[in-house]
Amino acid sequence: MSAATVSTPPEFPVTAAVLRTARMGGTAPALMLAAALVTPNIASAADMSCNRLLEPGQTMICSGFEPNWALELTCDGGMNANFIDAFSGDGIQTTPGSIDFSSEDPWQLETSHPVRGTIAYTPAGCTDESDRVSDFTFSPTAAPGLSEPFYPFCCRIE
């Protein structure tokens, strides 16, 4: 048996150690291979906990300009959204809120603020005003205190 001949779904990974053991033959290696094939990968399940967009502990910041505002998404067991307002008042105001997705990849969303729009995966396809390249683009359709036209802007993951 070689690594090239083993085909398992991504949620059931077969490690190199399991394959080496299985090549030795015998009942114990066969049982180890069988256990590896039926044991789900817990890390993969955790990676998908925030709408297949963020992993636990990650934050995505989609920063707009002219006027300056941002949508901050955090994955802490579930997805949360903050609206960051730097265009009204004297300082930067952050308003926590909730978020709902009506689709994934692209991620069509609406927050409780309400911010509406779509986040698309655009590998190295978004360059912001500071020439930083990002893999995600946010196309807003509504934001509190703002009116059309809305222009797409970049999102970064931290």
NUVOGU-700112 format. One record per residue: residue number from 1; x, y, z of N, C-alpha, C in turn; chain. Coordinates in Angstrom, 3 decimals. Layout:
BEGIN
{NUM, {X, Y, Z}, {X, Y, Z}, {X, Y, Z}, 'A'} ...
//
This chain:
BEGIN
{1, {0.852, -1.163, 0.000}, {0.000, 0.000, 0.000}, {0.899, 1.227, 0.000}, 'A'} {2, {0.575, 2.221, -0.806}, {1.331, 3.472, -0.809}, {0.391, 4.622, -0.534}, 'A'} {3, {0.970, 5.762, -0.189}, {0.149, 6.930, 0.123}, {-0.698, 7.326, -1.080}, 'A'} {4, {-0.204, 7.086, -2.271}, {-0.931, 7.484, -3.466}, {-2.169, 6.626, -3.690}, 'A'} {5, {-2.222, 5.416, -3.110}, {-3.363, 4.546, -3.363}, {-4.454, 4.690, -2.318}, 'A'} {6, {-4.196, 5.412, -1.234}, {-5.204, 5.587, -0.196}, {-6.040, 6.800, -0.522}, 'A'} {7, {-7.339, 6.621, -0.553}, {-8.245, 7.728, -0.831}, {-9.265, 7.801, 0.279}, 'A'} {8, {-9.234, 8.875, 1.026}, {-10.210, 9.075, 2.094}, {-10.754, 10.485, 1.984}, 'A'} {9, {-11.974, 10.692, 2.458}, {-12.506, 12.052, 2.480}, {-11.645, 12.920, 3.392}, 'A'} {10, {-11.615, 14.248, 3.195}, {-10.761, 15.117, 3.993}, {-11.061, 15.069, 5.485}, 'A'} {11, {-12.289, 14.710, 5.859}, {-12.584, 14.649, 7.285}, {-12.048, 13.380, 7.943}, 'A'} {12, {-11.474, 12.459, 7.157}, {-10.888, 11.235, 7.671}, {-9.447, 11.111, 7.188}, 'A'} {13, {-8.529, 11.910, 7.738}, {-7.162, 11.890, 7.238}, {-6.420, 10.617, 7.620}, 'A'} {14, {-5.519, 10.185, 6.770}, {-4.644, 9.052, 7.044}, {-3.238, 9.615, 7.150}, 'A'} {15, {-2.637, 9.456, 8.308}, {-1.309, 10.015, 8.508}, {-0.244, 9.089, 7.946}, 'A'} {16, {0.941, 9.641, 7.726}, {2.061, 8.856, 7.209}, {2.413, 7.733, 8.169}, 'A'} {17, {2.323, 7.979, 9.479}, {2.643, 6.944, 10.467}, {1.682, 5.764, 10.350}, 'A'} {18, {0.413, 6.038, 10.140}, {-0.569, 4.959, 9.988}, {-0.261, 4.158, 8.732}, 'A'} {19, {0.100, 4.836, 7.641}, {0.407, 4.118, 6.409}, {1.659, 3.254, 6.561}, 'A'} {20, {2.704, 3.756, 7.230}, {3.922, 2.961, 7.444}, {3.596, 1.717, 8.259}, 'A'} {21, {2.789, 1.880, 9.287}, {2.419, 0.749, 10.136}, {1.600, -0.255, 9.344}, 'A'} {22, {0.691, 0.221, 8.519}, {-0.165, -0.673, 7.742}, {0.650, -1.475, 6.737}, 'A'} {23, {1.722, -0.908, 6.193}, {2.560, -1.620, 5.222}, {3.284, -2.795, 5.852}, 'A'} {24, {3.467, -2.782, 7.198}, {4.178, -3.867, 7.880}, {3.352, -5.144, 7.925}, 'A'} {25, {2.071, -5.057, 7.731}, {1.206, -6.231, 7.746}, {0.784, -6.596, 9.155}, 'A'} {26, {-0.129, -7.556, 9.271}, {-0.570, -8.009, 10.576}, {-1.903, -7.392, 10.970}, 'A'} {27, {-2.488, -7.944, 12.034}, {-3.798, -7.504, 12.495}, {-3.753, -6.140, 13.149}, 'A'} {28, {-2.780, -5.892, 14.007}, {-2.708, -4.612, 14.717}, {-2.604, -3.439, 13.740}, 'A'} {29, {-1.728, -3.507, 12.741}, {-1.671, -2.384, 11.798}, {-2.984, -2.199, 11.033}, 'A'} {30, {-3.620, -3.311, 10.674}, {-4.886, -3.208, 9.955}, {-5.942, -2.540, 10.829}, 'A'} {31, {-5.965, -2.863, 12.125}, {-6.912, -2.224, 13.041}, {-6.605, -0.735, 13.194}, 'A'} {32, {-5.313, -0.382, 13.236}, {-4.943, 1.023, 13.346}, {-5.400, 1.798, 12.106}, 'A'} {33, {-5.239, 1.192, 10.934}, {-5.671, 1.840, 9.704}, {-7.192, 1.998, 9.706}, 'A'} {34, {-7.905, 0.968, 10.124}, {-9.361, 1.045, 10.174}, {-9.807, 2.140, 11.144}, 'A'} {35, {-9.157, 2.248, 12.297}, {-9.513, 3.284, 13.278}, {-9.258, 4.672, 12.703}, 'A'} {36, {-8.171, 4.834, 11.964}, {-7.861, 6.138, 11.375}, {-8.906, 6.522, 10.336}, 'A'} {37, {-9.428, 5.536, 9.625}, {-10.399, 5.820, 8.577}, {-11.773, 6.175, 9.125}, 'A'} {38, {-12.130, 5.693, 10.311}, {-13.460, 5.960, 10.847}, {-13.477, 7.029, 11.928}, 'A'} {39, {-12.329, 7.542, 12.339}, {-12.281, 8.578, 13.359}, {-12.290, 9.939, 12.681}, 'A'} {40, {-13.311, 10.754, 12.915}, {-13.359, 12.056, 12.259}, {-12.256, 12.976, 12.766}, 'A'} {41, {-11.824, 13.856, 11.917}, {-10.804, 14.828, 12.272}, {-11.487, 15.988, 12.997}, 'A'} {42, {-11.297, 16.061, 14.302}, {-11.946, 17.071, 15.115}, {-11.491, 18.469, 14.696}, 'A'} {43, {-10.227, 18.642, 14.329}, {-9.718, 19.956, 13.920}, {-10.462, 20.467, 12.690}, 'A'} {44, {-10.778, 19.591, 11.744}, {-11.508, 20.027, 10.558}, {-12.886, 20.523, 10.922}, 'A'} {45, {-13.547, 19.856, 11.846}, {-14.876, 20.286, 12.275}, {-14.786, 21.650, 12.953}, 'A'} {46, {-13.767, 21.857, 13.768}, {-13.611, 23.136, 14.456}, {-13.319, 24.247, 13.458}, 'A'} {47, {-12.561, 23.939, 12.399}, {-12.221, 24.948, 11.400}, {-13.468, 25.481, 10.701}, 'A'} {48, {-14.509, 24.716, 10.697}, {-15.714, 25.102, 9.980}, {-16.740, 25.770, 10.894}, 'A'} {49, {-16.383, 26.106, 12.113}, {-17.367, 26.559, 13.076}, {-17.909, 27.950, 12.798}, 'A'} {50, {-17.267, 28.749, 11.989}, {-17.751, 30.107, 11.714}, {-18.042, 30.284, 10.227}, 'A'} {51, {-19.056, 29.579, 9.779}, {-19.568, 29.697, 8.423}, {-18.535, 29.429, 7.335}, 'A'} {52, {-17.555, 28.562, 7.633}, {-16.502, 28.207, 6.684}, {-15.738, 29.436, 6.205}, 'A'} {53, {-15.756, 30.505, 7.011}, {-15.055, 31.736, 6.664}, {-13.873, 31.967, 7.590}, 'A'} {54, {-14.079, 31.776, 8.882}, {-13.024, 31.995, 9.873}, {-12.879, 30.781, 10.773}, 'A'} {55, {-11.671, 30.590, 11.261}, {-11.398, 29.559, 12.252}, {-11.533, 30.184, 13.634}, 'A'} {56, {-11.775, 29.363, 14.652}, {-11.889, 29.898, 16.011}, {-10.669, 30.750, 16.379}, 'A'} {57, {-10.945, 31.918, 16.956}, {-9.894, 32.831, 17.365}, {-9.494, 33.837, 16.300}, 'A'} {58, {-9.965, 33.667, 15.079}, {-9.609, 34.597, 14.012}, {-10.565, 35.789, 13.960}, 'A'} {59, {-10.054, 36.875, 13.419}, {-10.833, 38.092, 13.197}, {-10.635, 38.518, 11.748}, 'A'} {60, {-11.716, 38.919, 11.111}, {-11.647, 39.473, 9.758}, {-12.052, 40.936, 9.853}, 'A'} {61, {-11.238, 41.803, 9.274}, {-11.541, 43.228, 9.271}, {-11.679, 43.685, 7.824}, 'A'} {62, {-12.851, 44.232, 7.520}, {-13.132, 44.784, 6.197}, {-13.228, 46.293, 6.385}, 'A'} {63, {-12.200, 47.005, 5.935}, {-12.097, 48.445, 6.177}, {-12.465, 49.248, 4.946}, 'A'} {64, {-13.444, 50.134, 5.116}, {-13.837, 51.037, 4.048}, {-13.183, 52.391, 4.242}, 'A'} {65, {-13.245, 53.207, 3.227}, {-12.687, 54.546, 3.334}, {-13.549, 55.498, 2.518}, 'A'} {66, {-13.453, 56.770, 2.870}, {-14.235, 57.836, 2.218}, {-15.713, 57.523, 2.242}, 'A'} {67, {-16.368, 57.482, 3.358}, {-15.895, 57.758, 4.719}, {-15.256, 56.518, 5.344}, 'A'} {68, {-14.566, 56.728, 6.433}, {-13.858, 55.643, 7.123}, {-14.820, 54.863, 8.020}, 'A'} {69, {-14.943, 53.589, 7.727}, {-15.725, 52.685, 8.559}, {-15.221, 51.278, 8.305}, 'A'} {70, {-15.613, 50.361, 9.178}, {-15.156, 48.978, 9.024}, {-16.194, 48.019, 9.587}, 'A'} {71, {-16.135, 46.811, 9.074}, {-16.903, 45.698, 9.612}, {-15.880, 44.702, 10.135}, 'A'} {72, {-15.988, 44.368, 11.406}, {-15.061, 43.426, 12.041}, {-15.847, 42.178, 12.419}, 'A'} {73, {-15.417, 41.035, 11.900}, {-16.052, 39.756, 12.200}, {-15.119, 38.952, 13.083}, 'A'} {74, {-15.647, 38.378, 14.151}, {-14.835, 37.566, 15.053}, {-15.454, 36.190, 15.209}, 'A'} {75, {-14.582, 35.195, 15.303}, {-15.019, 33.812, 15.482}, {-14.582, 33.352, 16.871}, 'A'} {76, {-15.515, 33.346, 17.788}, {-15.267, 32.901, 19.162}, {-16.351, 31.903, 19.547}, 'A'} {77, {-16.347, 30.750, 18.909}, {-17.387, 29.759, 19.132}, {-18.593, 29.995, 18.239}, 'A'} {78, {-18.758, 31.187, 17.768}, {-19.789, 31.609, 16.835}, {-19.327, 32.911, 16.219}, 'A'} {79, {-20.007, 33.345, 15.193}, {-19.599, 34.567, 14.503}, {-20.285, 35.771, 15.133}, 'A'} {80, {-19.506, 36.827, 15.377}, {-20.012, 38.099, 15.877}, {-19.534, 39.201, 14.951}, 'A'} {81, {-20.229, 40.340, 14.961}, {-19.874, 41.459, 14.084}, {-19.804, 42.749, 14.877}, 'A'} {82, {-18.802, 43.570, 14.579}, {-18.692, 44.916, 15.128}, {-18.713, 45.897, 13.973}, 'A'} {83, {-19.482, 46.969, 14.142}, {-19.469, 48.065, 13.183}, {-18.568, 49.139, 13.769}, 'A'} {84, {-17.526, 49.510, 13.041}, {-16.575, 50.511, 13.514}, {-16.802, 51.778, 12.704}, 'A'} {85, {-17.212, 52.827, 13.419}, {-17.580, 54.104, 12.816}, {-16.496, 55.131, 13.118}, 'A'} {86, {-15.824, 55.598, 12.071}, {-14.801, 56.632, 12.241}, {-15.172, 57.879, 11.447}, 'A'} {87, {-16.458, 57.983, 11.028}, {-16.847, 59.113, 10.196}, {-17.798, 60.069, 10.884}, 'A'} {88, {-18.435, 59.649, 11.981}, {-19.350, 60.557, 12.667}, {-18.885, 60.739, 14.108}, 'A'} {89, {-19.021, 61.916, 14.615}, {-18.587, 62.180, 15.977}, {-17.113, 62.522, 16.037}, 'A'} {90, {-16.598, 62.584, 17.263}, {-15.217, 63.002, 17.469}, {-14.216, 61.864, 17.473}, 'A'} {91, {-14.665, 60.649, 17.740}, {-13.724, 59.536, 17.837}, {-14.222, 58.317, 17.091}, 'A'} {92, {-13.505, 57.255, 17.265}, {-13.882, 55.982, 16.653}, {-14.832, 55.266, 17.610}, 'A'} {93, {-15.980, 54.856, 17.087}, {-16.969, 54.153, 17.890}, {-17.132, 52.733, 17.359}, 'A'} {94, {-17.099, 51.765, 18.269}, {-17.302, 50.368, 17.908}, {-18.620, 49.901, 18.499}, 'A'} {95, {-19.495, 49.395, 17.640}, {-20.802, 48.909, 18.071}, {-20.868, 47.404, 17.842}, 'A'} {96, {-20.946, 46.604, 18.929}, {-21.075, 45.150, 18.761}, {-22.442, 44.785, 18.192}, 'A'} {97, {-22.490, 43.647, 17.532}, {-23.758, 43.185, 16.980}, {-23.692, 41.738, 16.549}, 'A'} {98, {-24.789, 41.288, 16.008}, {-24.882, 39.906, 15.524}, {-24.811, 39.911, 13.999}, 'A'} {99, {-24.660, 38.718, 13.443}, {-24.546, 38.584, 11.991}, {-25.258, 37.316, 11.550}, 'A'} {100, {-25.920, 37.399, 10.400}, {-26.565, 36.249, 9.771}, {-26.057, 36.137, 8.345}, 'A'} {101, {-25.836, 34.894, 7.915}, {-25.403, 34.624, 6.547}, {-26.532, 33.925, 5.800}, 'A'} {102, {-26.840, 34.405, 4.587}, {-27.850, 33.733, 3.771}, {-27.201, 32.822, 2.734}, 'A'} {103, {-25.867, 32.952, 2.568}, {-25.145, 32.037, 1.681}, {-23.677, 32.032, 2.093}, 'A'} {104, {-22.965, 31.025, 1.614}, {-21.538, 30.895, 1.893}, {-20.778, 30.717, 0.582}, 'A'} {105, {-19.647, 31.404, 0.479}, {-18.703, 31.320, -0.630}, {-19.367, 31.567, -1.985}, 'A'} {106, {-19.795, 32.784, -2.277}, {-19.576, 33.998, -1.492}, {-20.532, 34.085, -0.305}, 'A'} {107, {-20.094, 34.826, 0.706}, {-20.814, 34.950, 1.959}, {-21.693, 36.196, 1.917}, 'A'} {108, {-22.991, 35.974, 1.720}, {-23.934, 37.088, 1.736}, {-24.381, 37.264, 3.178}, 'A'} {109, {-24.275, 38.505, 3.692}, {-24.487, 38.715, 5.116}, {-25.349, 39.932, 5.403}, 'A'} {110, {-25.895, 39.914, 6.627}, {-26.587, 41.072, 7.174}, {-26.325, 41.086, 8.668}, 'A'} {111, {-25.934, 42.252, 9.175}, {-25.674, 42.390, 10.607}, {-26.846, 43.114, 11.262}, 'A'} {112, {-26.825, 43.153, 12.581}, {-27.878, 43.831, 13.332}, {-27.716, 45.349, 13.304}, 'A'} {113, {-26.680, 45.879, 12.684}, {-26.397, 47.329, 12.728}, {-27.290, 48.187, 11.845}, 'A'} {114, {-27.765, 47.995, 10.728}, {-27.572, 46.885, 9.797}, {-26.529, 47.200, 8.716}, 'A'} {115, {-25.602, 46.286, 8.551}, {-24.687, 46.291, 7.410}, {-25.093, 45.107, 6.552}, 'A'} {116, {-25.192, 45.310, 5.250}, {-25.502, 44.221, 4.319}, {-24.464, 44.215, 3.213}, 'A'} {117, {-24.206, 43.023, 2.687}, {-23.283, 42.917, 1.566}, {-22.799, 41.499, 1.377}, 'A'} {118, {-21.744, 41.360, 0.582}, {-21.201, 40.055, 0.238}, {-19.682, 40.066, 0.381}, 'A'} {119, {-19.156, 39.020, 1.020}, {-17.721, 38.805, 1.092}, {-17.391, 37.688, 0.103}, 'A'} {120, {-16.450, 37.964, -0.789}, {-16.044, 36.969, -1.788}, {-14.576, 36.614, -1.582}, 'A'} {121, {-14.256, 35.336, -1.802}, {-12.871, 34.880, -1.779}, {-12.254, 35.239, -3.115}, 'A'} {122, {-11.270, 36.138, -3.078}, {-10.617, 36.643, -4.286}, {-9.101, 36.532, -4.075}, 'A'} {123, {-8.515, 35.346, -4.234}, {-7.100, 35.129, -3.910}, {-6.177, 36.200, -4.495}, 'A'} {124, {-5.530, 36.941, -3.596}, {-4.604, 38.031, -3.962}, {-5.249, 39.026, -4.923}, 'A'} {125, {-6.575, 39.139, -4.855}, {-7.296, 39.960, -5.822}, {-7.773, 41.300, -5.310}, 'A'} {126, {-7.425, 41.659, -4.083}, {-7.875, 42.941, -3.551}, {-6.664, 43.688, -2.991}, 'A'} {127, {-6.467, 44.899, -3.460}, {-5.366, 45.736, -2.985}, {-5.960, 46.993, -2.374}, 'A'} {128, {-5.617, 47.273, -1.112}, {-6.187, 48.447, -0.441}, {-5.377, 49.705, -0.716}, 'A'} {129, {-5.790, 50.805, -0.108}, {-5.150, 52.099, -0.375}, {-3.701, 52.158, 0.076}, 'A'} {130, {-3.277, 51.225, 0.948}, {-1.870, 51.175, 1.363}, {-1.088, 50.105, 0.590}, 'A'} {131, {-1.662, 49.613, -0.497}, {-1.064, 48.595, -1.363}, {-0.911, 47.231, -0.704}, 'A'} {132, {-1.666, 46.972, 0.362}, {-1.674, 45.656, 0.992}, {-2.616, 44.759, 0.192}, 'A'} {133, {-2.156, 43.560, -0.147}, {-2.936, 42.611, -0.941}, {-3.685, 41.671, -0.005}, 'A'} {134, {-4.974, 41.467, -0.296}, {-5.829, 40.604, 0.524}, {-6.516, 39.559, -0.336}, 'A'} {135, {-7.000, 38.520, 0.333}, {-7.664, 37.412, -0.357}, {-9.190, 37.500, -0.344}, 'A'} {136, {-9.744, 38.506, 0.329}, {-11.197, 38.631, 0.429}, {-11.614, 40.056, 0.080}, 'A'} {137, {-12.765, 40.174, -0.583}, {-13.316, 41.466, -0.965}, {-14.738, 41.569, -0.431}, 'A'} {138, {-15.035, 42.693, 0.226}, {-16.378, 42.954, 0.742}, {-17.058, 43.971, -0.165}, 'A'} {139, {-18.246, 43.611, -0.644}, {-19.057, 44.512, -1.468}, {-20.302, 44.877, -0.670}, 'A'} {140, {-20.276, 46.037, 0.009}, {-21.422, 46.422, 0.835}, {-22.592, 46.899, -0.015}, 'A'} {141, {-23.801, 46.684, 0.509}, {-25.015, 47.211, -0.131}, {-25.782, 48.115, 0.816}, 'A'} {142, {-25.431, 48.107, 2.117}, {-26.058, 48.993, 3.101}, {-25.145, 49.099, 4.318}, 'A'} {143, {-25.132, 50.291, 4.914}, {-24.379, 50.524, 6.150}, {-25.043, 51.687, 6.874}, 'A'} {144, {-25.090, 51.627, 8.207}, {-25.793, 52.675, 8.952}, {-25.141, 54.048, 8.774}, 'A'} {145, {-25.977, 55.043, 8.487}, {-25.494, 56.404, 8.334}, {-24.854, 56.697, 6.997}, 'A'} {146, {-24.838, 55.739, 6.098}, {-24.207, 55.928, 4.788}, {-25.225, 55.700, 3.677}, 'A'} {147, {-24.998, 56.342, 2.558}, {-25.873, 56.143, 1.412}, {-25.040, 55.734, 0.204}, 'A'} {148, {-25.727, 55.246, -0.808}, {-25.051, 54.804, -2.025}, {-24.388, 55.980, -2.711}, 'A'} {149, {-23.375, 55.782, -3.511}, {-22.880, 54.489, -3.964}, {-21.922, 53.861, -2.952}, 'A'} {150, {-21.920, 52.526, -2.917}, {-20.990, 51.761, -2.093}, {-19.960, 51.129, -3.021}, 'A'} {151, {-18.711, 51.102, -2.570}, {-17.654, 50.527, -3.372}, {-17.039, 49.340, -2.621}, 'A'} {152, {-16.588, 48.304, -3.334}, {-15.964, 47.152, -2.690}, {-14.658, 47.558, -2.002}, 'A'} {153, {-14.326, 46.846, -0.928}, {-13.041, 47.049, -0.283}, {-12.513, 45.747, 0.286}, 'A'} {154, {-11.269, 45.753, 0.689}, {-10.542, 44.539, 1.076}, {-10.841, 44.127, 2.518}, 'A'} {155, {-10.701, 42.822, 2.742}, {-10.814, 42.251, 4.088}, {-9.543, 41.483, 4.386}, 'A'} {156, {-9.049, 41.638, 5.607}, {-7.847, 40.899, 6.035}, {-8.203, 40.035, 7.239}, 'A'} {157, {-7.503, 38.921, 7.384}, {-7.721, 38.014, 8.512}, {-6.547, 38.160, 9.466}, 'A'} {158, {-6.875, 38.312, 10.730}, {-5.845, 38.417, 11.767}, {-5.991, 37.271, 12.740}, 'A'} 
//
